[in-house]
Amino acid sequence: MTNPESTTPGIRLRPEIAALPPYRQGRPAPAEGYKLSSNENPFDPLPGVAEAVAATATQINRYPDATALALREKLGERFGVTADEVLIGDGSVALLAQFILAAAAPGDEVVYSWRSFEAYPGLVTVSGATSVQIPNRADHGHDLDAMADAITDRTRVVIVCSPNNPTGVTVTADEFEAFMARVPSDLLVLLDEAYVEFVRDGASVDGRTLIGRYPNLVVLRTFSKAYGLAGLRVGYAIGPVGILDAARATAIPLGVTAAAGAAGIASLEAEAELLARVAEIVERRTRLHQALLAQGWPVPDAQGNFIWLPTGADTTAVAERLFDAGVVVRAFPPEGIRVSIGEHESVDILLGILGELVPGSQEGHPK
């Protein structure tokens, strides 16, 4: 049998793509362990949502509505816009890819904070554009002034992530307004709000208040996190029709399944119950955050469904200690660890282990 690897050297691939590491999912949890590596919602799907998904099984021989019109209409009513001002994609990350492809090409630049969502660099590289990464502030939040300073004639897209994944720090409404005042009106700004439902800081930016104010702004959100539909891949964008139409042109056709569309509608109808679950996750996050501060961990303000541990050079060792105890987290060596807020029982386990690993303490160096 021919070894497939032996046939690839002669294939002419884009070198930057061949060198690009694929997106890496969160590590699976061991048996009886806790998977806190992917920012998933720990609650089981609501029965009504599961029933809506099951009802679509009798039509899987047919293509879904390519535009997800029924879901766009529901979201349009929710945000006070027309259905044409809403774009549905198979997760907000797919929408990010569509907008970047629509605006940026080889020779262009995309500006974003770093560290932020780990998919950003790959999405930019696939478009052929160049990433311009602006270091986070000391508090692990966006340095919007530095991001504005980095805008040049080659800049085509700026991404603002609030709350920032993986650090959890939000951009304030005042910071964002000052930033938009400096951004050229013909430069596309993507406000990535994948975790906005978990925000409890009233000073944080809220894309709902910005709709219609800026002709160059698109707000992105998702059903994956707060609504618990990560396995179905459905996100949405709200913005000017012309920009959304350009992104529609870059999409892979029929990416949003009928099951995803039905689940999105059912989730909106069950929103009160789902947001009660979000409130429970926020309570766990607050408890974990406050306890870590009390232990001496220099954790930043947490406004997503996760906590950021600035573990530095000890990142891999701390992650392995947690894994050995049955807790899987997302390590970003040599910077830190993102810990998703999961099952109630996982909080005490986390605190027990991390209490022995506080940076600067006598016992704070993993063996």
LINBEL-V314837 format. One record per helix or strand. SS is the DSSP state (H for helix, E for strand). FROM is the first residue (numbers start at 1). TO is the last residue. If there is no record, write none. Layout:
ss from to
SS FROM TO
SS FROM TO
This chain:
ss from to
H 4 7
H 15 18
E 34 35
H 47 59
H 69 79
H 83 85
E 86 89
H 92 103
E 109 114
H 119 127
E 130 135
H 144 149
E 155 161
E 172 172
H 173 182
E 188 192
H 196 198
E 204 204
H 207 209
E 217 222
E 235 239
H 241 250
H 258 269
H 271 295
E 306 309
H 312 324
E 327 328
E 330 332
E 336 340
H 344 354
